[in-house]
């Protein structure tokens, strides 16, 4: 029988954890380091952190914050948000992140994914797509 894995996903905005409804109107819910400590105590299998404003505002990932997350995390860590080139991915991996998650960058540059997979392996690349449903009227 397969074991279920617990992988919480945390949404990051301006360095704070937030909750949203359909990624709108973010509400502050806590400090990410404190939440990571809680999930360490709960012994979750993996932790995924997504910066929901980095891509929208065309910002680089916050490497200092990612390094703090990786130093505090006692489980595999995944990160997504603002990753647009190989150098950014390499730097994130060097900070201790095991997987990166691509969102909007894959829509315009499929060669980027192939290059990431060839350099870092398919086990370290995730793709997340936000699906929007348009109602016919």
Buried (B, 14 or more C-beta within 10 A) or exposed (E): EEEEEEBBEBBBBEEBBBEEEEBEEBEEEEEBBEBBBEBBEEEBEBBBBBBBBBBEEEEBBBEEBBBBBBEBBEBBBBBBBBBBBEEBBEBBBEBBBBBBBBBBBBEEBEEBBEBBEEEBEEEBBBEBEEEEEEEEE
